Amino acid sequence: MRVRNIGILAHVDAGKTTLTERILFATGATHKRGEVHDGTTVTDFDPQERERGITIFAATVGCDWADHRLNLIDTPGHVDFSDEVERSLRVLDGAVAVFDGVAGVQPQSESVWRQADRYGVPRLAFVNKLDRPGGNFAATVASIRDRLGVAALAVQLPIGAEGGFRGVVDLVGMRRLTWPGGVPHAEPADDEQARQARRELEEAVAERHPAALEELGAMSRRTLVTALRELTRAGEAVVVLCGSAYRNIGVEPLLDAVVDYLPGPAGDPGAPPVALVFKRAGRLCFLRVYDGTIGKGDVVWDAATGRTERVSRIVRVQADRHAEVGRAVAGDIVAVAGLKAARAGTTLSTRAHPVRLEAPRVAEPVVSVAVEARTRADAQRLLPALAVLAGEDPSLAVRADPETGQILLSGLGELHLEVAVTTLHRNTGLRVTVGRPQVAYREAVVRGVTGVPYRHVKQDGGAGQFAHVVLDVAPADGTGFAFASTVTGGRVPAEYVRAVEAGCREALAGGPLAGHPVVGITVTLTDGATHVKDSSELAFRAAGRFGLRAALARCELRVLEPVAEVVVTAPADALGAVLGDLAARRAQVTGSTGRAVTAVVPLAELFGYATQLRSRTHGRGDFTSRPAGYRHAA
């Protein structure tokens, strides 16, 4: 059976979990439609998800459609859990992006779309909620084109609008599809509106596909499907469909589109095994097999750690239910037990054919809270329990504050940390006290220095240490670190240059202004000297560390603070109060349309903003946010 590994992506509340539930029902994987508001969904099975009514953890499910096995990952839509989306996208072959037909492209819709761009994942677009007041298919397609910058090819038209929405016109098969009683019914579409829309679709496809251009004016269904498939897989266009998942409209045509247009896995089952772990949950590691076959009892090799692991069990996952299987072949997404050290990003292969695949990018934590056990007995268990939590979620970080001795838990937002603390209590029984959230500040070089020498000399009996370096420091674009060497004549051997770079990276952990990590910096090693006996990698590493600290003390630096792009929606008569409140929070308003205000706001000013917004708008206001990088702190 052929396979499709796909993800469901969306902004929070766009309806992706409801769509996933309808897919499972339509394919026969479930016999009852789960509802988010009733807490009966298959994929949102965690108690916190059912309590909050949102997806928090990426959930894997499987179903069959048209002789294809569909492995689906329902991903979170809230910005605080974007790292779950990142890890899922790394192992997917395709995705369905769900858009709210009323709101169009929303901030997190755009964020997950850019995440998919990074991994080159082909996508379909599904415009949902067209049965809602204000649902507008044409406006949503236009916003996809304008805000995402893609060629959006609408292959359907809605039949009816808002409360009268009852079906779709399939422009590829020229059919009118309706769902009386929840069962799809098809009849020919021969009206002028459908014929005109089909002509426009053919013209748009012909502009981008040579074979379709040859048949323009008399394009066959086969040619159109082939062209749409090739354009989708090449990332040159996005097929757009529509419906209402809640009312069971448009689900079956979407499944057909997944099979027709999205790619399948390209691995070789006969090759040596290669798999990538993308998630760990307790004793289970979720992985995608790219090549070969992995069987129960097999020994696999982790090239990153240089150790072997034994696979004791392999299961196919249906959210919180597992079915044991004997093996997994190329293209499969499964969970395995028995791996002790594997984490998200671990590549599993064989010692004879070691491979290291690109790991998913891990988002940098921006919010921290102090965590303290309430009893002395619990204090002994706290750090190990937090380490387990961070091992399962790489976007969490745990460290001890060197000044206060407090344990700090860092994550991607307030909600992310709330969920982490609740998970800690439910998994371990630990009761903790949580401090006020604090954001992660950074220090950036504004004006650099040149020719800063540093000589590291240490003599305390026995072999000494000697290293001499000369460093230039300059600002860099973004928040990265770049290192270069212009030393000539072998004055500093290559292995010592690498040690200098390692020492410089260590020095970036705390800047001279307030001890925040230093970002946006370029360091150049311009000269140096060695001693025939006393020079070593250790000495040059120390010289790099202390030398950069000395250079930073002579640079001009500025503190950076994390900011977020916020879209606030409120009634017109409350916008004045909203704008005044945003100004008090040091926001930079970047746009205002109707009832929505877009602004860039320091993250530190958003703590508790939801409560304040509801108060100022008498419960009628709402907002969404997404990370927007760093800017100079006021």
C-alpha positions in Angstrom: 0.0 0.0 0.0 1.3 3.4 -0.9 1.9 6.0 1.9 1.3 9.7 2.5 2.9 11.3 5.5 1.1 14.6 6.0 0.6 17.2 8.7 -2.4 19.4 9.5 -1.2 23.0 10.1 -3.1 26.1 11.2 -3.5 29.1 13.4 -5.2 28.2 16.7 -9.0 27.8 16.3 -8.9 27.5 12.5 -10.5 24.0 12.9 -7.6 21.6 12.2 -8.4 19.2 15.0 -12.1 19.1 13.9 -10.8 18.4 10.3 -8.6 15.6 11.6 -11.6 14.1 13.4 -13.7 14.3 10.2 -10.9 12.6 8.2 -10.7 9.8 10.7 -14.5 9.3 10.5 -14.7 9.6 6.7 -11.9 7.0 6.3 -13.5 4.5 8.7 -10.7 4.9 11.3 -13.3 5.9 13.9 -17.0 5.3 14.1 -18.0 8.4 15.9 -17.2 12.1 15.2 -15.1 13.6 18.0 -15.9 17.1 19.0 -13.4 19.6 20.5 -16.1 21.3 22.6 -17.2 18.0 24.1 -13.6 16.8 24.8 -14.1 13.7 22.8 -11.5 14.1 20.1 -9.0 11.3 19.3 -6.0 13.5 18.8 -6.5 15.9 21.7 -6.4 13.1 24.2 -4.2 14.7 26.9 -6.2 16.0 29.9 -4.7 19.5 29.5 -5.8 19.6 25.8 -9.4 18.7 26.7 -9.5 21.2 29.6 -8.1 24.1 27.5 -9.8 23.1 24.2 -6.6 23.5 22.2 -4.0 21.2 20.7 -0.8 21.2 22.8 1.1 18.1 21.7 1.5 16.9 18.1 -0.5 13.7 17.8 0.1 10.9 15.2 -2.8 8.9 13.8 -3.3 6.7 10.7 -6.1 5.9 8.3 -6.6 4.4 4.8 -8.0 6.1 1.7 -8.1 5.1 -1.9 -5.5 2.3 -1.4 -3.2 4.6 0.4 -2.0 4.6 4.0 -2.2 8.1 5.4 0.0 8.9 8.4 -1.4 12.2 9.9 0.2 14.5 12.5 -2.3 16.9 14.0 0.0 19.8 15.1 -0.6 22.6 17.7 -1.8 26.0 16.4 -0.8 28.1 19.4 2.4 30.0 19.0 3.8 28.7 22.4 3.9 25.2 20.9 5.5 26.1 17.5 8.4 23.8 18.3 6.1 20.8 18.1 5.2 22.0 14.6 8.9 22.3 13.7 9.8 18.8 14.8 6.8 17.4 12.9 7.5 19.2 9.7 11.0 17.8 9.7 9.7 14.2 9.0 6.6 15.0 6.8 6.3 14.7 3.0 3.4 17.0 2.7 0.9 19.1 4.7 -2.6 20.5 4.6 -2.7 24.2 5.8 -6.1 25.0 7.2 -7.3 28.6 7.0 -10.3 30.2 8.8 -12.6 31.4 6.0 -13.7 34.4 8.1 -10.3 35.6 9.3 -8.2 34.5 6.3 -4.4 34.3 6.9 -3.7 34.8 10.6 -0.3 35.4 12.3 0.3 31.8 13.2 -0.9 30.6 9.8 1.9 32.6 8.3 4.4 31.4 10.9 3.7 27.7 10.3 3.7 28.3 6.5 7.3 29.8 6.8 8.3 26.8 8.9 7.1 24.5 6.1 9.0 26.6 3.6 12.3 25.9 5.5 11.8 22.2 5.1 10.5 22.4 1.5 7.2 20.6 2.5 4.6 20.7 -0.4 1.2 21.9 0.9 -2.5 22.0 0.0 -4.7 24.8 1.4 -8.1 24.1 2.9 -10.4 27.1 3.6 -12.5 26.1 6.5 -15.6 27.5 8.3 -17.3 28.8 5.2 -20.6 28.2 7.0 -19.8 30.9 9.5 -21.1 34.5 9.3 -18.5 36.5 7.3 -17.0 33.4 5.6 -15.5 34.5 2.3 -13.7 32.0 0.0 -12.5 34.6 -2.6 -11.1 36.9 0.1 -9.3 34.1 1.9 -7.7 32.9 -1.4 -6.6 36.5 -2.1 -5.1 36.8 1.4 -3.2 33.5 0.8 -1.8 35.0 -2.4 -1.0 38.4 -0.9 0.3 37.5 2.6 2.1 34.2 1.8 3.3 35.2 -1.7 2.2 32.0 -3.4 0.4 31.0 -6.5 -2.9 29.9 -5.0 -4.9 27.8 -7.5 -8.5 27.4 -6.4 -9.8 24.0 -7.7 -13.2 24.4 -6.0 -16.0 27.0 -5.6 -18.3 27.2 -2.7 -22.0 26.4 -3.2 -23.9 28.9 -1.1 -22.5 31.2 1.6 -22.5 31.4 5.4 -25.6 29.6 6.8 -26.6 28.6 3.3 -23.2 27.0 2.5 -24.0 23.4 1.5 -21.3 22.1 -0.9 -18.5 22.7 -3.4 -18.1 22.8 -7.2 -15.2 20.5 -8.2 -13.5 22.4 -11.1 -11.2 19.5 -11.9 -14.0 16.9 -12.3 -16.7 19.5 -13.1 -19.0 18.2 -10.4 -21.3 19.8 -7.9 -20.8 18.0 -4.6 -23.2 18.3 -1.7 -23.6 16.5 1.6 -27.3 15.8 2.3 -27.5 14.0 5.6 -23.6 14.0 5.8 -23.3 11.7 2.7 -21.5 13.1 -0.4 -23.7 13.5 -3.5 -22.4 14.4 -6.9 -24.0 15.7 -10.1 -22.5 17.4 -13.2 -21.6 21.1 -13.0 -22.6 22.7 -16.3 -23.4 26.2 -15.4 -21.6 29.2 -16.8 -20.0 30.2 -13.5 -18.3 26.8 -13.2 -17.2 26.8 -16.8 -15.7 30.3 -16.4 -13.9 29.3 -13.2 -12.5 26.2 -15.0 -11.2 28.3 -17.8 -9.5 30.6 -15.3 -7.9 27.6 -13.5 -6.6 26.2 -16.8 -5.1 29.5 -17.8 -3.4 29.9 -14.4 -2.0 26.3 -14.6 -0.9 26.8 -18.3 1.1 29.9 -17.3 3.3 27.6 -15.1 3.3 24.2 -16.7 4.5 23.6 -20.4 2.4 20.4 -20.9 -0.7 22.1 -19.8 0.0 25.1 -22.0 -0.1 22.8 -25.1 -3.7 21.8 -24.2 -5.0 25.2 -23.3 -8.6 25.5 -24.5 -9.1 21.7 -24.5 -7.3 20.6 -21.4 -8.1 17.0 -20.3 -8.7 16.1 -16.6 -5.6 13.9 -16.7 -3.4 16.7 -17.9 -4.8 19.1 -15.3 -4.3 16.7 -12.4 -0.8 15.9 -13.6 0.1 19.6 -13.8 -1.4 20.4 -10.4 0.5 17.5 -8.9 3.9 18.6 -10.4 3.4 22.2 -9.5 2.4 21.3 -5.9 5.4 19.0 -5.4 7.8 21.5 -6.9 6.5 24.2 -4.6 5.5 26.4 -7.5 1.8 26.6 -6.7 -0.7 25.7 -3.9 -4.0 23.9 -4.6 -6.8 25.5 -2.6 -9.9 23.6 -1.5 -12.8 24.7 0.7 -15.5 23.3 3.0 -16.7 23.2 6.6 -15.2 20.4 8.7 -17.7 20.9 11.5 -20.6 20.3 9.0 -18.7 17.4 7.2 -18.5 19.4 3.9 -15.5 19.0 1.7 -13.6 16.3 3.6 -13.7 13.5 1.0 -12.4 15.8 -1.9 -9.6 16.9 0.4 -8.6 13.3 0.9 -8.6 12.8 -2.8 -6.4 15.8 -3.2 -3.9 14.5 -0.7 -3.6 11.3 -2.6 -3.5 13.0 -6.1 -1.2 15.9 -5.4 1.0 15.4 -2.4 4.2 13.2 -2.6 4.8 9.9 -1.0 8.1 8.9 0.8 11.1 8.2 -1.5 13.1 5.8 0.7 14.6 2.4 -0.3 13.4 -0.5 1.9 16.4 -2.5 0.8 19.0 0.0 1.9 20.8 0.1 5.3 18.3 1.5 7.9 18.2 5.2 8.5 15.6 6.8 10.8 15.2 10.2 12.6 13.7 10.6 16.0 11.4 13.6 16.1 9.7 13.3 19.5 10.1 11.5 22.8 7.2 10.9 25.2 8.1 8.8 28.2 9.7 5.6 27.1 8.5 5.9 23.5 10.5 7.6 20.7 8.6 8.6 17.7 10.6 8.3 14.5 10.4 8.4 10.7 12.2 5.6 8.8 13.8 7.1 5.7 15.6 4.0 4.4 15.8 0.3 5.1 13.9 -1.7 7.7 14.0 -1.6 11.5 12.8 -4.7 13.3 11.9 -5.6 16.8 15.2 -6.5 18.6 17.4 -4.8 16.1 20.5 -2.9 17.3 20.9 0.6 15.9 23.7 3.1 16.0 23.6 6.7 17.2 26.5 8.4 15.4 26.2 11.6 17.4 26.9 9.8 20.7 28.8 6.9 19.3 26.7 4.3 21.1 24.3 1.5 20.2 20.7 1.1 21.2 18.4 -1.9 21.1 14.8 -1.6 19.8 12.7 -3.6 22.2 9.3 -2.8 20.7 7.7 -1.1 17.7 4.2 0.2 17.6 1.9 2.0 15.2 0.4 5.0 17.0 -3.3 6.1 16.9 -3.1 9.1 19.3 -3.0 7.5 22.7 -3.6 3.9 21.5 -0.8 1.6 20.2 -0.7 -1.5 18.1 2.5 -3.5 18.2 4.1 -4.5 14.9 7.2 -6.5 14.1 9.0 -4.0 11.8 9.0 -0.6 10.2 10.0 0.0 6.7 11.1 3.1 4.7 8.4 5.7 4.8 6.8 4.5 8.0 6.2 6.8 11.0 6.1 4.7 14.2 7.1 4.7 17.9 9.7 2.5 19.4 10.6 1.5 22.9 14.0 0.6 24.4 16.1 3.6 23.3 17.6 5.0 26.4 19.6 8.1 25.2 17.7 9.0 22.0 16.1 12.4 21.8 14.4 14.6 19.2 16.9 15.0 16.4 18.8 11.7 17.0 19.6 9.8 13.8 19.5 6.0 14.0 21.5 4.0 11.5 24.1 1.1 11.7 27.7 1.1 12.8 28.7 -0.2 9.3 26.8 2.6 7.5 26.7 5.5 9.9 24.4 8.5 8.9 23.6 11.8 10.5 20.5 13.6 9.3 19.7 17.2 9.8 18.0 17.6 13.2 14.9 19.8 13.6 15.7 23.4 14.5 15.0 24.1 18.2 13.4 27.4 19.1 15.3 29.6 21.6 13.4 30.0 24.9 12.3 33.6 25.6 10.5 33.4 28.9 11.7 32.1 32.3 10.2 31.4 35.6 11.8 30.4 38.9 10.6 27.0 40.1 10.9 25.9 43.7 9.7 22.7 45.4 7.3 23.2 48.3 8.9 20.5 50.5 12.5 19.5 51.3 11.7 16.0 50.1 10.5 17.2 46.7 13.5 19.5 46.3 15.7 16.4 45.9 13.5 15.2 43.0 12.9 18.5 41.3 16.0 18.8 39.1 15.9 15.2 37.8 12.2 15.6 37.0 12.7 18.9 35.1 15.6 17.3 33.2 13.2 14.5 32.0 10.7 17.2 31.0 13.3 19.1 29.0 14.5 15.8 27.4 11.0 15.3 26.0 10.6 18.9 25.0 13.8 20.5 23.5 12.2 24.0 23.6 12.3 23.9 27.4 15.6 24.7 29.2 16.5 24.2 32.8 19.4 26.0 34.6 20.4 27.3 38.0 20.8 31.0 38.5 24.4 31.5 39.6 23.5 34.5 41.7 20.4 33.4 43.5 20.7 29.6 43.2 17.1 29.4 42.0 16.1 26.8 39.4 14.9 28.6 36.3 12.6 26.9 33.7 12.6 28.6 30.3 10.2 28.2 27.4 8.5 29.8 24.5 5.7 31.6 26.4 3.5 31.8 29.5 1.2 29.1 28.4 4.1 26.8 27.4 5.5 27.1 30.9 2.0 26.7 32.6 1.6 23.4 30.6 5.1 22.3 31.5 4.5 22.8 35.3 1.1 21.1 35.1 2.7 18.1 33.3 5.5 18.0 35.9 2.9 17.7 38.7 0.7 15.2 36.9 3.7 12.9 35.9 5.6 13.1 39.2 3.3 14.4 41.9 5.7 17.2 42.6 4.1 20.4 43.9 6.1 23.5 43.1 5.9 27.3 43.6 6.3 29.3 40.3 7.7 32.8 40.3 6.8 35.7 38.0 7.7 35.2 34.3 10.8 37.0 33.1 11.9 37.5 29.5 15.3 36.5 28.0 17.2 39.7 27.3 20.3 39.7 25.1 23.3 42.1 24.5 24.3 43.1 21.0 27.5 44.8 19.8 26.7 48.3 18.3 30.3 49.5 17.8 33.2 47.1 17.7 36.9 47.3 18.3 40.1 46.2 16.5 43.4 44.8 17.4 42.7 43.8 21.0 45.6 41.6 22.3 45.4 39.0 25.0 48.2 36.9 26.4 47.3 33.9 28.5 50.3 32.7 30.6 50.1 30.3 33.4 53.0 28.7 35.3 52.2 26.7 38.4 54.7 23.9 38.3 55.0 21.3 35.6 53.9 22.1 32.0 52.8 25.7 31.7 50.2 27.4 29.5 50.9 30.0 26.8 48.7 31.5 24.2 48.7 34.9 22.5 45.8 36.1 20.4 44.7 39.4 18.8 41.0 39.8 18.1 38.7 42.2 16.1 35.1 42.5 17.1 32.4 43.9 14.9 28.5 43.9 14.8 26.8 41.3 12.7 23.3 41.2 11.2 20.7 39.3 13.1 21.4 37.5 16.4 24.0 35.1 15.3 27.8 34.6 15.9 30.4 34.4 13.2 34.1 33.6 13.6 36.9 34.0 11.2 40.7 33.8 11.1 43.0 35.9 9.0 46.2 34.6 10.6 48.9 33.8 8.0 52.2 32.1 8.1 51.2 29.4 10.5 51.5 31.7 13.5 48.5 30.0 15.0 48.0 26.3 13.9 44.5 25.3 12.7 43.8 23.2 15.8 44.5 26.2 18.0 42.2 28.4 15.8 39.4 26.0 16.5 40.1 26.2 20.2 40.0 30.0 20.1 36.6 29.9 18.5 35.4 27.5 21.2 36.6 29.9 23.9 34.9 32.8 22.2 31.6 30.9 22.2 32.0 30.3 25.9 32.6 34.1 26.5 29.2 34.9 24.7 27.3 33.3 27.6 27.4 36.5 29.6 27.9 40.1 28.4 29.5 43.0 30.2 26.3 45.1 30.6 24.1 42.8 32.7 25.4 39.3 32.1 22.9 38.5 29.3 24.1 36.3 26.4 25.8 38.3 23.6 24.4 38.0 20.1 24.9 39.7 16.7 28.7 39.6 16.8 31.6 38.8 14.4 35.0 37.9 15.9 38.1 37.7 13.8 41.4 36.3 14.9 44.0 38.5 13.2 47.3 37.5 14.9 48.7 35.3 17.6 51.8 33.5 18.9 52.7 30.1 20.3 55.3 28.7 22.7 57.2 25.6 21.6 56.4 23.7 24.8 53.6 25.5 26.7 51.0 26.1 24.0 48.0 23.8 23.8 44.4 23.7 22.8 43.4 24.3 26.4 45.6 27.4 26.6 44.2 28.9 23.4 40.6 28.1 24.4 41.3 30.1 27.6 42.8 32.9 25.6 39.8 33.1 23.3 37.4 33.2 26.3 39.3 35.8 28.3 40.4 37.7 25.2 36.8 38.2 23.9 35.7 39.2 27.4 38.4 41.9 27.4 37.4 43.0 23.9 33.7 43.2 24.7 34.5 45.4 27.7 35.8 48.0 25.2 32.9 47.7 22.7 29.7 49.6 22.7 26.8 47.2 23.4 23.0 47.6 23.8 20.5 45.4 25.6 18.0 43.7 23.3 14.5 42.6 24.4 12.2 40.0 22.7 9.2 41.4 20.9 6.1 39.9 19.5 3.8 40.9 16.6 0.3 41.3 18.1 -3.0 41.5 16.2 -5.7 42.9 18.5 -9.4 42.6 17.4 -12.0 44.7 19.2 -15.2 46.6 18.5 -14.8 50.0 16.9 -15.9 51.8 20.0 -13.2 50.2 22.1 -10.3 50.7 19.7 -9.3 54.0 21.3 -8.8 52.3 24.7 -6.9 49.5 23.0 -4.5 51.9 21.2 -4.0 53.8 24.4 -3.2 50.6 26.3 -0.8 49.5 23.6 1.0 52.9 23.7 1.5 52.4 27.5 3.0 49.0 26.8 5.7 50.6 24.5 4.1 49.1 21.4 4.8 50.3 17.8 1.5 50.2 15.9 2.2 49.0 12.3 -1.3 48.8 10.9 -5.0 49.2 11.6 -7.9 47.9 9.5 -11.5 48.0 10.6 -11.6 46.2 14.0 -8.0 45.0 14.0 -4.8 46.7 15.2 -1.4 45.2 14.4 1.5 46.2 16.6 5.0 45.1 17.7 5.1 44.9 21.5 7.9 44.0 24.0 7.2 40.5 25.3 7.6 41.7 28.9 4.6 43.9 28.4 2.3 41.1 27.3 2.2 39.2 30.6 -1.4 39.4 31.8 -2.5 41.3 28.7 -5.4 38.9 27.9 -7.1 39.8 31.2 -6.5 43.6 30.7 -7.8 43.4 27.1 -11.0 41.7 28.2 -11.5 44.3 30.9 -11.0 47.3 28.6 -13.3 45.9 25.9 -15.9 44.4 28.3 -15.0 40.9 27.1 -15.3 41.7 23.4 -11.6 41.9 22.6 -9.2 39.2 21.5 -5.6 39.1 20.4 -3.1 36.8 18.8 0.7 37.0 18.8 3.8 35.5 17.3 7.5 36.0 18.0 9.1 39.0 16.0 12.7 38.7 17.1 14.6 41.2 19.3 14.9 45.0 19.3 16.8 47.5 21.4 15.3 47.9 24.9 14.0 51.3 25.8 
